Amino acid sequence: MHVLFLEPFDAGSHTYFLDTLTAGLEAEFGVRATVLRMPGRHWKWRMRGAVVWLREHHDAELRAAYDLVFCSSYLALAELVGFYPELGRVPRVLYFHENQLAYPQRVPDPNGRDLHFAFTQLTSALAASCCVFNSDYNRTSFLDGGVALLRRMPDARPTRWIEEIRGRSRVLGLPLDLGPVPRPEPRRAGGGGPVILWNHRWEHDKNPAELFGVLGEMAADGVPFRLLVCGQAFGDVPPEFALGRTRLAHRIEHWGFVADRAHYHALLRRADLAVSTAVHEFFGVAMLEATWAGARPLVPDRLVYPELFPPEFRYTDLRAALEPLCLEFASGARELRGDRERLVAGHRREAVLPQYHALFTSLVEGAPLPSGG
């Protein structure tokens, strides 16, 4: 099987996913992969212009023979098929890391969200043989948002558009390449309190304002904790990071992006608690990785998190959930680290890669799609 992989936004979880998927399918199933990438920046321009740029720079690769096309939803798939009708004659998988109908706005527009990008994704979904979402929350928010968007059309409104997409949609998450589960090392309670980890992108949708606001209040009230802050920055870093670094300087044990995977995993194993404050999360790689490393997850009761974590790991009020854990750990009344492999097992590459291969095989052979959520 020869698969063409297209990724116009090659950064962060997109890169992690594409590298793990292609390497695993090649090594374990003999899938031949041709991969075309573009740097992960200027996402709006990627959605507008990626197809034409790929046509200009990779025309020969796009005209080659393939058994299947796999692309992320930053690619305008209907445009691609328009330029290369031969690609429209093989199965086409559109993968949604996120969707523009549920992505939070940095600054709310009084005129409403720019829905042209969402409309492009809806058109791409209609041009796909199969739409794959990394979570049910991602799929549901996209389909429900699509219904609401099409209702705004003044006339010539398609009546089966969303139902067609729904019928060809599946849920398959990222195959996490984690290795053996580390043996959790018990921590000795002490006055320094637990080590809190925050390992997310340094952007507004991960809600650093809430994190540093709550931690600043707790520090001022003498609640014991130490802090690890990592994650990658893109473009303008929200000002809360500089303010948080200054306000919490005496609590910080690590600050900044860790590029080396081995060093990053070592950092995860230092954490007692891993915290998310996200207002946008369609999958949750960072929290699953931290949970695999032994940290106790603490996530908001929204977005994708109810799919990933039982109620005891979710909160509606961050400080009300976090402060008791810090105090109980410091007093020796609670151990936070533990083996929570059951929460991560279904997302490991060993479990997920065979599902992708089964999906690709079904599409290439024209068989009914395997169930995928």
N, C-alpha and C positions, 0 to 999 in steps of 0.2 A: 504494500500500500504506500503510495506517494502522496504526501499531504503538503499543501502550501499554507504556511502560517504567516499571517499579516498582523503586525502590531504597530500602529502609528504613534503610540504613547509608551515608549519603552523605558519605564522607570518604576521604582518601588515594587509594589505587589504584582504589577503587570510583568515586570522582568522576572521576578521570582517564579511566578506561575509558568511563564513561557519556557524558561530554562528547565524547570523541573519536569514539565509535561513533555517537551520534545526529547530531552535526554532519556527519560524513563521509557517513553514509547519506542524509541530507537533501540535501547539496550534490552528491553524485556519482551518486546513484541515485533521487532524488526521493521518498524514503521520508518520509512525514509522521509525526512523532513527538509523542506526548503523554507527558510525563514527570512522574511523581509521586515526590517524594523526601522523606526524613526525615533529620534531622541524624545524623551518624555518632557516636553515643554510646550507652551502655547496651545493648550488643548482645543480651544475654540478654532484656531486656524488649522489644527489637525483634522477636525471634523469637516471643515470647509474645503481644505485643499490637499489632503493626503493622497487621495486617489489620483489626482492629476500629477502630483509630484512622483508618485510611484510609477505612473505610466511613462513619465519622461526619463526616469533614471533606471527603471527595472523592466522595461518593456519585454525584453527577451525572456526573463523569468516568468512574467505574467502570461506569456504566450506558450509556455511549455505545457506538457500534458500532466494532469494530476488526477488522482482519484477522489480528492476531497479538498475543500478550502475551509480554513479555520481562521477567523479574524475576531478582533475585539470590537466592541460597539462604538469605538471612536472612529471606525471606518464607515464611510457611506457606502454600504454594500450594493445598493441599487445602482449607484454610479459605476461601481467597479464592473458589475455585470453588463451595464450599458456599453462600456468601453471594450469589454472582453466577453462577448456572448458565449464563447466556449467554456468559460468558467461558470456560466449559468446552466450548463448542461451536466455539471457534476454536483454532488451534494455540497451544501454550504452551511457551516455552523457559525453562528454569531454568538460570541461570548460576552456576557454582561458582568463586568466587575462592579459597575454602578449604573445608575440610570438617571437621566436628566429630568425626570419627572418627580424625583424625590430628593435630589441633591440639594443641600441647604445653600441659600444665598449668603455671600459674605456681607453684603449691604442690601437689605430689602429694597426693591425698586417700587416706588409708588404706582408705577404703571403696570406692575405685575411682572412675573418671571418671563424672560425671553424664551418662548416656547419653540423657536425654530430648531434648536438643537434636539429637543425632545421629539419633534416631528421627524427629524432626520433619523433618529433611532427607531421610531415606529415604522418608517419606510424601509429601513434596513432590515428590521425584523420580518416584514412582509416578504422581503426578497430572500430570506434565509430558508433553508430546508429544515433547520432546527435551531431554536434559540435556547441557549444554556445560561442559566443564572446561578451565581455562586451561593445563593440562599433563597429560601422561600419568601423572606421579607423583600428581597430585591425583586423577585418575580411578581409578587402580589402588588407591591407599590407601583411597579411599572404598568401592569395591566389595569389596575384601578385608575391610575393617573391617565392612562390612555383613553379609557372610557370618558373621563371628565373632559379631556382635551377635545376629543372628537365631537362632544356635545356642543362645543362652542362654535363649530363650523356653521355658518349661516345657511348654507344649502349644499347640495351635492354631497351629502354626508354618507360615507361608506357604512353599510350596515353590518358587515361581517368581518371587518378588519381585525378587531381585537379578538374575536372568537377564533379566527384563523391562527393568530399568533399564540393564543392560549393552547390550542390543540397541538402545536408543534414545540411547546416549551417544556424544558426539563430543568431540574435543579441538580447541579454537580459542583461541589466546592473545589477549592484549591488543594492539590495534593501536597501536603506538608512533608518536607524532607527533614526529619528530626533526629533520626538515629535512635539508639537505645534510650529508654527513659532514665534520666539521672536518679540515683538513689538520694532521696531527700536527706540532708544532714540536719539533725536537730540543732536549733539555735539556743544558746544560753541567754535567758532573759537578763536584761540589764537596763541601766538608766538611760541608755541611748535610744531605747525603743526599737521597733521593727524597722527593717529596711523596706521602704516603699519605692516601687518601680513605676515609672511612666515612660512607655516605649512606643510612642505614636508619632506620626508626622507632625511637624511643627507648623500646623496650619489652623485656621479659625474653626474648621468643622470638627476638629478634635477637642474643642472647647477648653483651651488652656486657662481661660479666665476663671472658670469654676475651680479647676484644680488648684491654681496658685492662690486664689482667694481663700479657699477652705484651709489649705495648708498654712497660709499666712496667719489666719485666725487661730488655728491650733497651736502654732509656734508661739504666738503672743500669749496664749493662755498656759504655756508650759507643758503641752501634751508631748510626750517623747516620741520621736521618730527620726529616721535618717532617710535620705532621698537619693535615688538614682534617676537621672533624666537623660534618655537617649532618644533616638528617632531622627529622621532625615528632614532637612529643611529645603523648601523649594521657593525661590523668589523672596518676597518680603516676609520676614518672620514677624508674627504678631508681637506687639510690644509687651504683652504679658510675660514673655520669656525673660526679657532683660529685667523687668521689675521683680519677677519671682526669683531670679538668680541673686539679685541684690538683697532682697528681703530674707531669703532662706540660706544665705551663704554659709552660715555655721552648721547647717543641717545636710549640706550637699556632699555626697561621696563620689559622684560621677556626674559630668555634664557634657553632653555632646554626642554626635553621631559616631557609631562604631561600624566601620566598613567591613572589618574581618569577621566572618561568621563564627569562627572558633572563639574569638574574644567576646563577641556578642553573646554567645551561649554561656560563656563563663560569667558574664555580667548578670544574665538572667538567673543563674544559680545562686547569686548573692542575695536575691530578693526574697523577702518574707511575704509581701503583699504586692500584687500587680493591680493597678487602678486604671480604669477608663472613665473619661467624662464625655465621651463622644456625643455629638448631635448628628453625626453621619457615620454609619458603619453598616456596610452591606455584607461583610464576611467576618472579620475579626482575627486576622493572622497574628497580630501582636499579642493579644490576650491568650490565644491558644498556645503560642510558643512559650509564654511565661508560665502558663499552667503546666505544660509539659515539663518545664524545668523545676517545678515544685512549688512555685509561689501560689498563694491563695488568691484567686481572682475576686475582684470587686468591680462590678459593672453596673451601668444604669439599666433600669427595668424598661428598656425600649429598644427600637431598631431590631437588629438581628439577634441581640443577646439572649432573649428568651428561648431561641432555638438552640443555643450553645450551652447555657449554664442554668442549673436548677435555682429555685427561688432563694436558697440560702446564700448565693453568691451575687444577688442582685439588690440594688438599692433604689429608693426614691428620694432620699435625702443623704447626700454624700457624707456630710460631717456626722450625722446621727449614726451612720453605719461604720465610718472609719475610726472615729475617736475611741469607742469602746474596744475595738480590736487592738489599737495601740496601747491602751491602758492595761488591758488584760494580758497582753504579751509582756509588757514591761514588768508586771507583777508576778509573772510566772504562771498565771492561771490558764493561759491558752498557748498552744503551739500552732503556728500558722502554716508552715510548710508541710507538704504531704504529697503522697503519690496519688494523683488524680488522673491516671492513665485512661480511665473509662470516659472522661470528658473529651479526650483528644483522639482516641483510637480510630474512630470512624473517619477522621480527616487526614490520617497518615497516608503517605504516597502508596504504601503497600495495599491499602484498602481502596484508594480512589483511582489509581491508574488503570486497573482492569475495567473499571466502569467506563472510562473514556474510550478504551480500546473496543469494548463491546458496542458503545454508541457509534463509533466510526465504522465498525464492521457492518452493523445493521444498516447504516445509511448507504454505504458503498454497495452492499448486496441487495438493497431495495427491500429489506425485511422490515417488519413492524419495529418501531423504536422501543428499546428496553425502557422499563419504567425508571423514572429518575426523580420522583417526588412530585 
